[in-house]
Amino acid sequence: MELTRESLSEELVKDIKPINNVRTDESYSFFNQFIIDDKVIKVYESKILIDDEWDKFVTGINDSCLHQLSGWADVKSSEGWDFIRFIYTQDNIIIGGYQILIKNFPFIGKIAYLNHAPVTQIQNYEFVKKLIEDFRIIIKKIGIRLAIISPPFNNNILVDELTTRFDRNIFFNVINAEAEMDLSADENTILKNMLRMRRQNISKRTTYNYHIFEGGEEHLETFFKLMSDTCQRNNVKPNPSSLAMVKKIWNYYHYKNLLNLYLFSINNEIVSAILAFEYQDRFIPWKFGWSGKYAKFKPNDIFHWELIRIAKQKGFKKYNLGGVNLSTAEKLSSLNKNLNEKELKSATFYKMGFGCYIRRLPDSVVHIPNPVLRALYKFYLSLNKSKLILKKKFRINLNAH
């Protein structure tokens, strides 16, 4: 792919919100500056935990990630994650940046996680190159042993540069595909695109009375109990890990009108609950809990169907069911649906059964600052695939998103 060299002109930054007060005090610390196409770009470290100006910038970038908002750094601090955030400005306007989460892991040391970032809409080779160079300098300066980078979805030059300069990730489980539904179709078409068993389950909605309503902060404890019970039945740990974390997420995202809680009741009993992000053009049922009751009524299939209808009514264009196993999802999307028993019982099978397409995300990469360890890692990657034990075993759930 040929890398373009567009200038950092007013045309490129006209829609980005300006920073009103970039100061060299406890809020913003000057880091460096450089010149591209006769434009001076100044870089600052944002030292405040909740940075409204950064948040305005992130939400204004199409397909940006909710986890790049400053409130996520506050949320993850409850699990021992620290953060560092750098912003790039031209004429006092934010044009790019990244928020890095940092945590000390036993036997490994400091790990950095860059989730769907750097954030920028500028597709300029020199600017992208400087973003990455600064990132490497920062990572080395703060003593990071390993950095995991999940590239952004919306910047081809940035994705190409990250995947060229860094190595593919075989250490950590990072989502590289999501199940997503196009809400522009009418309801009959959406139903037709689902697996027959999903349509049959949804058809049970006419056989009993149920009620769906939006919950408030007073329902968060109920949601967490349902989610915890669901996790226990599936032998996994709840994430978020505590009611306190759920409340912290709620206090930040709900009051920015980015998060809502939906509850499903039968006979005045709350049976299921879904915490859903409502961000840009996507409705994202993020976390889910079910009591396990009324299974024969298929409440959860009906719950999702009603949320699909609610999302359409609210004007969202996509219904995103979150991460899926790419291999299983591709089988379901092909004519040859030869799935094994494990795949048939998987979350991927459930999600794709709603007639979703695969939203492919850029593969994650890693950067190891130590040159000796980096060389050893590259050598390990060069071995025959059958010897790459870490590709199938010992992979770590990062739990930073």
BAMINU-150649 format. One record per residue (C-alpha): x, y, z; chain. Coordinates in Angstrom, 3 decimals. Example, Ala and Ser with C-alpha at 12.3 -4.5 7.8 and 13.67 -1.06 7.14 Angstrom:
+----------+----------+----------+--------+
|        X |        Y |        Z | cadena |
+----------+----------+----------+--------+
|   12.300 |   -4.500 |    7.800 |      A |
|   13.670 |   -1.060 |    7.140 |      A |
+----------+----------+----------+--------+
//
This chain:
+----------+----------+----------+--------+
|        X |        Y |        Z | cadena |
+----------+----------+----------+--------+
|    0.000 |    0.000 |    0.000 |      A |
|    1.342 |    3.419 |   -0.920 |      A |
|    1.558 |    5.751 |    2.064 |      A |
|    0.140 |    9.191 |    1.410 |      A |
|    1.751 |   12.380 |    2.637 |      A |
|   -1.177 |   14.690 |    3.170 |      A |
|   -0.451 |   17.961 |    4.883 |      A |
|   -1.708 |   18.744 |    8.379 |      A |
|   -3.907 |   21.502 |    7.032 |      A |
|   -7.051 |   23.150 |    8.350 |      A |
|   -9.007 |   20.774 |    6.109 |      A |
|   -7.794 |   17.817 |    8.160 |      A |
|   -8.450 |   19.295 |   11.589 |      A |
|  -11.477 |   21.495 |   11.011 |      A |
|  -13.909 |   19.088 |   12.701 |      A |
|  -11.779 |   18.371 |   15.771 |      A |
|  -12.647 |   20.076 |   19.036 |      A |
|  -10.101 |   22.639 |   20.268 |      A |
|   -8.423 |   22.441 |   23.647 |      A |
|   -9.287 |   25.600 |   25.500 |      A |
|   -6.544 |   25.467 |   28.100 |      A |
|   -3.396 |   23.500 |   27.346 |      A |
|   -1.186 |   24.509 |   30.262 |      A |
|    2.252 |   23.527 |   31.466 |      A |
|    1.082 |   22.895 |   35.027 |      A |
|   -0.233 |   19.865 |   36.874 |      A |
|   -2.844 |   19.265 |   34.136 |      A |
|   -0.739 |   19.264 |   30.959 |      A |
|    3.016 |   18.871 |   30.815 |      A |
|    4.905 |   19.783 |   27.639 |      A |
|    6.694 |   16.743 |   26.165 |      A |
|    8.133 |   17.782 |   22.802 |      A |
|    7.336 |   19.415 |   19.482 |      A |
|    8.096 |   18.794 |   15.810 |      A |
|    7.299 |   20.247 |   12.403 |      A |
|    5.476 |   18.556 |    9.509 |      A |
|    4.609 |   20.432 |    6.330 |      A |
|    5.532 |   23.718 |    8.043 |      A |
|    3.030 |   22.997 |   10.828 |      A |
|    4.201 |   22.935 |   14.438 |      A |
|    2.878 |   19.931 |   16.365 |      A |
|    3.131 |   20.149 |   20.142 |      A |
|    2.920 |   17.086 |   22.382 |      A |
|    1.679 |   17.174 |   25.977 |      A |
|    1.293 |   14.622 |   28.698 |      A |
|   -2.203 |   14.817 |   30.157 |      A |
|   -1.730 |   14.209 |   33.870 |      A |
|   -5.324 |   14.585 |   35.025 |      A |
|   -7.300 |   11.388 |   35.485 |      A |
|  -10.553 |   12.629 |   33.936 |      A |
|   -9.702 |   14.777 |   30.915 |      A |
|  -12.840 |   16.204 |   29.318 |      A |
|  -10.993 |   17.717 |   26.372 |      A |
|   -9.383 |   14.389 |   25.482 |      A |
|  -12.764 |   12.686 |   25.832 |      A |
|  -14.395 |   15.181 |   23.447 |      A |
|  -11.680 |   14.466 |   20.916 |      A |
|  -11.995 |   10.665 |   21.194 |      A |
|  -15.780 |   10.650 |   20.872 |      A |
|  -15.483 |   12.831 |   17.773 |      A |
|  -13.333 |   10.267 |   15.952 |      A |
|  -15.365 |    7.753 |   13.974 |      A |
|  -15.010 |    4.135 |   15.170 |      A |
|  -12.949 |    5.188 |   18.177 |      A |
|  -12.863 |    2.984 |   21.247 |      A |
|  -14.777 |    3.627 |   24.475 |      A |
|  -11.775 |    2.354 |   26.399 |      A |
|   -9.693 |    5.287 |   25.195 |      A |
|  -11.911 |    7.656 |   27.195 |      A |
|  -10.294 |    8.911 |   30.378 |      A |
|  -12.994 |    7.359 |   32.563 |      A |
|  -11.739 |    3.892 |   31.603 |      A |
|   -8.384 |    4.669 |   33.210 |      A |
|  -10.275 |    5.492 |   36.391 |      A |
|  -12.260 |    2.250 |   36.149 |      A |
|   -9.187 |    0.050 |   35.653 |      A |
|   -7.316 |    1.735 |   38.505 |      A |
|   -9.514 |   -0.411 |   40.783 |      A |
|   -7.714 |   -3.471 |   39.378 |      A |
|   -4.220 |   -2.110 |   39.746 |      A |
|   -3.817 |   -0.480 |   36.333 |      A |
|   -2.092 |    2.877 |   36.067 |      A |
|   -2.253 |    5.110 |   33.001 |      A |
|   -0.239 |    7.519 |   30.930 |      A |
|   -1.812 |    9.748 |   28.260 |      A |
|   -0.227 |   11.865 |   25.523 |      A |
|   -1.999 |   14.339 |   23.265 |      A |
|   -0.791 |   15.872 |   20.002 |      A |
|   -1.939 |   19.382 |   19.094 |      A |
|   -1.763 |   21.743 |   16.155 |      A |
|   -2.676 |   25.394 |   16.814 |      A |
|   -4.096 |   24.345 |   20.186 |      A |
|   -6.357 |   21.702 |   18.576 |      A |
|   -6.034 |   18.024 |   19.457 |      A |
|   -5.187 |   16.003 |   16.345 |      A |
|   -4.125 |   12.719 |   17.933 |      A |
|   -2.935 |   10.866 |   20.975 |      A |
|   -3.174 |    7.715 |   23.066 |      A |
|   -4.008 |    6.510 |   26.543 |      A |
|   -1.823 |    3.629 |   27.749 |      A |
|   -2.781 |    1.326 |   30.617 |      A |
|    0.098 |   -0.028 |   32.701 |      A |
|    0.234 |   -2.878 |   35.221 |      A |
|    2.921 |   -4.833 |   37.042 |      A |
|    2.502 |   -8.586 |   36.479 |      A |
|    4.216 |  -11.292 |   38.556 |      A |
|    7.278 |  -12.862 |   36.889 |      A |
|    6.930 |  -10.523 |   33.889 |      A |
|    7.155 |   -6.968 |   35.158 |      A |
|    5.462 |   -3.875 |   33.774 |      A |
|    3.111 |   -4.465 |   30.871 |      A |
|    1.541 |   -1.696 |   28.799 |      A |
|   -1.707 |   -2.013 |   26.882 |      A |
|   -2.701 |    0.337 |   24.087 |      A |
|   -6.313 |   -0.435 |   23.161 |      A |
|   -7.469 |    0.638 |   19.670 |      A |
|   -4.970 |    3.455 |   19.570 |      A |
|   -3.221 |    5.748 |   18.740 |      A |
|   -6.372 |    7.763 |   18.117 |      A |
|   -6.275 |   10.064 |   15.100 |      A |
|   -8.142 |   10.618 |   11.858 |      A |
|   -5.039 |   11.979 |   10.106 |      A |
|   -3.640 |    9.546 |    7.536 |      A |
|   -0.223 |   11.122 |    7.142 |      A |
|    2.926 |    8.994 |    7.021 |      A |
|    5.246 |   11.443 |    8.818 |      A |
|    2.739 |   12.116 |   11.588 |      A |
|    2.036 |    8.404 |   12.104 |      A |
|    5.749 |    7.694 |   12.169 |      A |
|    6.244 |   10.298 |   14.911 |      A |
|    3.352 |    8.878 |   16.957 |      A |
|    5.001 |    5.464 |   16.929 |      A |
|    8.520 |    6.799 |   17.603 |      A |
|    7.276 |    8.728 |   20.642 |      A |
|    5.413 |    5.663 |   21.868 |      A |
|    8.622 |    3.601 |   21.784 |      A |
|   10.523 |    6.312 |   23.649 |      A |
|    7.835 |    6.579 |   26.336 |      A |
|    7.568 |    2.818 |   26.803 |      A |
|   11.325 |    2.484 |   27.265 |      A |
|   11.531 |    5.490 |   29.577 |      A |
|    8.956 |    4.137 |   32.051 |      A |
|   10.485 |    0.662 |   32.175 |      A |
|    7.928 |   -1.383 |   30.275 |      A |
|    8.913 |   -5.022 |   29.639 |      A |
|    6.211 |   -5.732 |   27.091 |      A |
|    3.681 |   -3.542 |   25.287 |      A |
|    0.540 |   -4.938 |   23.648 |      A |
|   -0.975 |   -2.758 |   20.942 |      A |
|   -4.450 |   -3.295 |   19.534 |      A |
|   -4.428 |   -1.029 |   16.439 |      A |
|   -7.314 |    1.347 |   15.703 |      A |
|   -9.997 |    0.299 |   13.268 |      A |
|  -10.184 |    3.475 |   11.216 |      A |
|   -6.652 |    4.346 |   10.064 |      A |
|   -5.033 |    2.133 |    7.417 |      A |
|   -1.663 |    3.879 |    7.458 |      A |
|   -1.435 |    3.567 |   11.226 |      A |
|   -2.412 |   -0.125 |   11.125 |      A |
|    0.157 |   -0.830 |    8.386 |      A |
|    2.926 |    0.946 |   10.283 |      A |
|    2.150 |   -0.768 |   13.596 |      A |
|    2.040 |   -4.235 |   12.042 |      A |
|    5.261 |   -3.538 |   10.100 |      A |
|    7.271 |   -2.109 |   12.997 |      A |
|    6.120 |   -4.483 |   15.735 |      A |
|    5.673 |   -8.258 |   16.081 |      A |
|    2.495 |  -10.274 |   16.125 |      A |
|    1.057 |  -11.055 |   19.541 |      A |
|    1.007 |  -14.672 |   20.737 |      A |
|    1.045 |  -13.951 |   24.486 |      A |
|   -2.320 |  -12.365 |   25.209 |      A |
|   -5.901 |  -12.954 |   24.164 |      A |
|   -6.975 |   -9.786 |   22.373 |      A |
|  -10.223 |   -9.620 |   20.411 |      A |
|   -9.686 |   -9.564 |   16.641 |      A |
|  -13.272 |  -10.137 |   15.487 |      A |
|  -16.760 |   -9.136 |   16.600 |      A |
|  -20.291 |  -10.248 |   15.753 |      A |
|  -22.211 |   -7.298 |   14.363 |      A |
|  -25.646 |   -6.798 |   12.819 |      A |
|  -26.741 |   -4.213 |   10.261 |      A |
|  -29.812 |   -2.478 |   11.679 |      A |
|  -30.714 |   -0.711 |    8.432 |      A |
|  -32.705 |   -3.762 |    7.325 |      A |
|  -36.369 |   -4.124 |    8.300 |      A |
|  -37.359 |   -6.432 |   11.148 |      A |
|  -38.561 |   -9.234 |    8.862 |      A |
|  -35.241 |   -9.282 |    7.020 |      A |
|  -33.292 |   -9.294 |   10.291 |      A |
|  -35.319 |  -12.280 |   11.504 |      A |
|  -34.876 |  -14.056 |    8.175 |      A |
|  -31.088 |  -13.729 |    8.429 |      A |
|  -31.007 |  -15.515 |   11.802 |      A |
|  -30.500 |  -19.235 |   12.284 |      A |
|  -33.802 |  -21.085 |   12.278 |      A |
|  -33.423 |  -22.155 |   15.913 |      A |
|  -32.949 |  -18.500 |   16.921 |      A |
|  -36.114 |  -17.494 |   15.061 |      A |
|  -38.004 |  -20.355 |   16.692 |      A |
|  -36.845 |  -19.249 |   20.138 |      A |
|  -37.865 |  -15.651 |   19.466 |      A |
|  -41.295 |  -16.793 |   18.286 |      A |
|  -42.021 |  -17.901 |   21.859 |      A |
|  -42.478 |  -14.240 |   22.742 |      A |
|  -46.164 |  -14.558 |   21.866 |      A |
|  -46.742 |  -17.361 |   24.369 |      A |
|  -46.202 |  -15.461 |   27.641 |      A |
|  -46.050 |  -11.987 |   29.134 |      A |
|  -42.742 |  -10.288 |   29.783 |      A |
|  -41.576 |   -6.768 |   30.433 |      A |
|  -38.415 |   -4.908 |   29.414 |      A |
|  -37.449 |   -1.652 |   31.074 |      A |
|  -34.465 |    0.616 |   31.605 |      A |
|  -32.898 |    0.353 |   35.031 |      A |
|  -31.112 |    2.899 |   37.158 |      A |
|  -28.307 |    2.900 |   39.685 |      A |
|  -30.625 |    1.155 |   42.150 |      A |
|  -30.658 |   -1.903 |   39.836 |      A |
|  -26.883 |   -2.289 |   39.518 |      A |
|  -26.683 |   -4.696 |   42.453 |      A |
|  -29.329 |   -6.899 |   40.799 |      A |
|  -27.387 |   -6.784 |   37.531 |      A |
|  -24.110 |   -7.746 |   39.228 |      A |
|  -25.773 |  -10.651 |   41.060 |      A |
|  -27.228 |  -11.978 |   37.806 |      A |
|  -23.898 |  -11.564 |   35.995 |      A |
|  -21.971 |  -13.258 |   38.824 |      A |
|  -24.408 |  -16.186 |   38.877 |      A |
|  -24.040 |  -16.566 |   35.106 |      A |
|  -20.235 |  -16.531 |   35.387 |      A |
|  -20.326 |  -19.109 |   38.174 |      A |
|  -22.439 |  -21.467 |   36.048 |      A |
|  -19.916 |  -21.073 |   33.224 |      A |
|  -16.890 |  -21.415 |   35.529 |      A |
|  -15.411 |  -18.010 |   34.666 |      A |
|  -14.609 |  -14.964 |   36.759 |      A |
|  -16.949 |  -11.963 |   36.494 |      A |
|  -15.643 |   -8.961 |   34.594 |      A |
|  -16.158 |   -6.292 |   35.928 |      A |
|  -14.964 |   -8.060 |   39.041 |      A |
|  -16.957 |   -6.171 |   41.684 |      A |
|  -20.106 |   -4.167 |   42.231 |      A |
|  -17.902 |   -1.177 |   43.054 |      A |
|  -16.368 |   -1.375 |   39.563 |      A |
|  -19.793 |   -1.631 |   37.958 |      A |
|  -20.856 |    1.503 |   39.834 |      A |
|  -17.703 |    3.336 |   38.766 |      A |
|  -18.359 |    2.432 |   35.120 |      A |
|  -21.970 |    3.553 |   35.520 |      A |
|  -21.044 |    6.845 |   37.151 |      A |
|  -18.782 |    7.785 |   34.272 |      A |
|  -20.397 |    6.352 |   31.145 |      A |
|  -24.087 |    6.570 |   32.042 |      A |
|  -23.858 |   10.251 |   32.905 |      A |
|  -22.214 |   10.864 |   29.547 |      A |
|  -25.260 |    9.154 |   27.952 |      A |
|  -23.075 |    6.309 |   26.712 |      A |
|  -24.344 |    3.458 |   28.889 |      A |
|  -27.743 |    2.092 |   29.888 |      A |
|  -29.029 |   -0.876 |   31.872 |      A |
|  -31.884 |   -2.973 |   30.490 |      A |
|  -33.847 |   -5.525 |   32.512 |      A |
|  -36.091 |   -8.403 |   31.434 |      A |
|  -38.795 |   -9.578 |   33.825 |      A |
|  -41.337 |  -12.403 |   33.884 |      A |
|  -44.162 |  -12.345 |   36.445 |      A |
|  -42.605 |   -9.209 |   37.985 |      A |
|  -39.345 |  -11.106 |   38.583 |      A |
|  -36.148 |   -9.754 |   36.982 |      A |
|  -34.748 |  -12.710 |   35.075 |      A |
|  -32.021 |  -11.154 |   32.891 |      A |
|  -30.093 |   -7.899 |   32.680 |      A |
|  -27.859 |   -6.342 |   30.027 |      A |
|  -25.501 |   -3.407 |   30.460 |      A |
|  -25.277 |   -1.796 |   27.027 |      A |
|  -22.962 |    0.840 |   25.625 |      A |
|  -24.638 |    3.220 |   23.185 |      A |
|  -21.748 |    4.818 |   21.359 |      A |
|  -21.663 |    6.649 |   18.040 |      A |
|  -23.695 |    4.481 |   15.626 |      A |
|  -23.404 |    1.261 |   17.648 |      A |
|  -25.640 |   -0.340 |   20.246 |      A |
|  -23.371 |   -2.718 |   22.212 |      A |
|  -24.903 |   -5.207 |   24.696 |      A |
|  -21.690 |   -5.353 |   26.712 |      A |
|  -22.297 |   -7.399 |   29.872 |      A |
|  -25.061 |   -9.873 |   30.551 |      A |
|  -26.580 |  -11.730 |   33.486 |      A |
|  -29.314 |  -14.363 |   33.772 |      A |
|  -30.821 |  -16.081 |   36.803 |      A |
|  -31.123 |  -19.363 |   34.920 |      A |
|  -34.890 |  -19.421 |   35.404 |      A |
|  -37.606 |  -19.834 |   32.747 |      A |
|  -35.185 |  -21.474 |   30.317 |      A |
|  -38.024 |  -23.065 |   28.320 |      A |
|  -39.311 |  -19.569 |   27.487 |      A |
|  -35.956 |  -18.629 |   25.865 |      A |
|  -35.904 |  -15.244 |   27.637 |      A |
|  -32.434 |  -14.237 |   26.480 |      A |
|  -33.092 |  -14.682 |   22.756 |      A |
|  -36.257 |  -12.638 |   23.160 |      A |
|  -34.375 |  -10.078 |   25.262 |      A |
|  -31.849 |   -9.537 |   22.454 |      A |
|  -34.631 |   -9.315 |   19.876 |      A |
|  -36.372 |   -6.590 |   21.852 |      A |
|  -33.070 |   -4.726 |   22.304 |      A |
|  -32.494 |   -4.943 |   18.541 |      A |
|  -35.861 |   -3.268 |   18.078 |      A |
|  -35.034 |   -0.642 |   20.722 |      A |
|  -31.681 |    0.061 |   19.039 |      A |
|  -33.435 |    0.562 |   15.689 |      A |
|  -35.949 |    2.912 |   17.291 |      A |
|  -33.113 |    4.933 |   18.839 |      A |
|  -31.492 |    5.336 |   15.429 |      A |
|  -28.447 |    3.102 |   15.866 |      A |
|  -27.064 |    1.567 |   12.677 |      A |
|  -25.293 |   -1.450 |   14.165 |      A |
|  -25.970 |   -3.976 |   16.908 |      A |
|  -22.593 |   -5.221 |   18.127 |      A |
|  -22.569 |   -8.428 |   20.201 |      A |
|  -18.849 |   -8.210 |   20.930 |      A |
|  -15.904 |  -10.529 |   20.511 |      A |
|  -16.085 |  -13.888 |   18.766 |      A |
|  -13.692 |  -16.683 |   17.872 |      A |
|  -12.708 |  -15.859 |   14.295 |      A |
|  -12.340 |  -19.480 |   13.144 |      A |
|  -15.773 |  -20.496 |   14.449 |      A |
|  -17.396 |  -17.337 |   13.113 |      A |
|  -15.921 |  -17.916 |    9.649 |      A |
|  -17.324 |  -21.460 |    9.615 |      A |
|  -20.777 |  -20.121 |   10.471 |      A |
|  -20.513 |  -17.487 |    7.745 |      A |
|  -19.528 |  -20.029 |    5.090 |      A |
|  -21.668 |  -22.607 |    3.330 |      A |
|  -19.755 |  -25.389 |    5.090 |      A |
|  -21.004 |  -25.157 |    8.675 |      A |
|  -19.100 |  -28.220 |    9.919 |      A |
|  -18.857 |  -27.261 |   13.595 |      A |
|  -17.693 |  -29.531 |   16.382 |      A |
|  -19.561 |  -30.001 |   19.665 |      A |
|  -17.500 |  -27.370 |   21.476 |      A |
|  -18.146 |  -24.784 |   18.770 |      A |
|  -21.878 |  -25.536 |   18.796 |      A |
|  -21.972 |  -24.687 |   22.514 |      A |
|  -19.788 |  -21.600 |   22.216 |      A |
|  -20.654 |  -17.943 |   22.733 |      A |
|  -19.592 |  -17.382 |   19.126 |      A |
|  -22.274 |  -19.769 |   17.862 |      A |
|  -24.872 |  -17.997 |   19.988 |      A |
|  -23.901 |  -14.514 |   18.814 |      A |
|  -23.533 |  -15.342 |   15.134 |      A |
|  -26.883 |  -17.137 |   15.246 |      A |
|  -28.568 |  -13.729 |   15.260 |      A |
|  -27.542 |  -13.286 |   11.633 |      A |
|  -24.458 |  -11.213 |   12.345 |      A |
|  -21.577 |  -10.543 |   10.015 |      A |
|  -17.961 |  -10.640 |   11.165 |      A |
|  -16.485 |   -7.252 |   11.986 |      A |
|  -12.790 |   -7.988 |   11.493 |      A |
|  -10.456 |   -5.971 |   13.711 |      A |
|   -6.721 |   -5.469 |   13.138 |      A |
|   -4.599 |   -8.158 |   14.791 |      A |
|   -2.768 |   -7.071 |   17.912 |      A |
|    1.008 |   -6.652 |   17.988 |      A |
|    3.645 |   -6.514 |   20.710 |      A |
|    6.701 |   -4.407 |   21.333 |      A |
|    9.545 |   -5.653 |   23.543 |      A |
|   11.925 |   -2.761 |   24.329 |      A |
|   14.815 |   -5.001 |   25.414 |      A |
|   16.731 |   -5.783 |   22.186 |      A |
|   17.961 |   -9.206 |   23.359 |      A |
|   14.498 |  -10.369 |   24.452 |      A |
|   13.035 |   -8.901 |   21.270 |      A |
|   15.495 |  -10.907 |   19.156 |      A |
|   14.648 |  -14.098 |   21.053 |      A |
|   10.945 |  -13.463 |   20.529 |      A |
|   11.452 |  -12.905 |   16.806 |      A |
|   13.411 |  -16.166 |   16.636 |      A |
|   10.612 |  -18.001 |   18.420 |      A |
|    8.094 |  -16.603 |   15.924 |      A |
|   10.249 |  -17.853 |   13.069 |      A |
|    9.961 |  -21.452 |   14.236 |      A |
|    7.608 |  -23.911 |   12.622 |      A |
|    3.991 |  -23.230 |   13.598 |      A |
|    3.669 |  -26.680 |   15.132 |      A |
|    6.278 |  -25.662 |   17.709 |      A |
|    4.533 |  -22.480 |   18.732 |      A |
|    3.060 |  -23.894 |   21.916 |      A |
|    2.154 |  -20.424 |   23.118 |      A |
|   -0.225 |  -20.030 |   20.211 |      A |
|   -2.492 |  -22.697 |   21.725 |      A |
|   -1.561 |  -22.813 |   25.405 |      A |
|   -0.587 |  -20.467 |   28.184 |      A |
|   -2.201 |  -17.465 |   26.538 |      A |
|   -3.127 |  -14.828 |   29.104 |      A |
|   -6.389 |  -12.916 |   29.391 |      A |
|   -5.315 |   -9.313 |   29.710 |      A |
|   -8.551 |   -8.224 |   31.423 |      A |
|   -7.904 |   -4.569 |   30.551 |      A |
|  -11.033 |   -4.153 |   28.412 |      A |
+----------+----------+----------+--------+
//
